């Protein structure tokens, strides 16, 4: 079981944490939302929880909870730039359907 970051995503997160001046890493989770049922949650971690599961990629720690890991196992978080658009891309092998806007998914 694992969640990984691409090297580009890790570099982006590491640089942002440096500019921010604090943080242990990022927390990736899921919540019930959107037209397809689930949506990703991504936030900075300043304090770890006792029940956190952690994964490390390229020197950046990814935190998650056991419930979210059931939906995220095998996911790679990438950071992409396409034309004027840039942002994180979730390469999640568990996704069966995504909504048209790309904000939510179903497993």
Secondary structure, DSSP 8 states (H G I E B T S, - for coil): ---EE-HHHHHHHHHHHHHHT--SEEEEEEEEETTTEEEEEEEEESS--TT-EEEEETTEEEEE-HHHHHHHTT-EEEEEEETTEEEEEEE-TT-SEE-TTSS-EE-
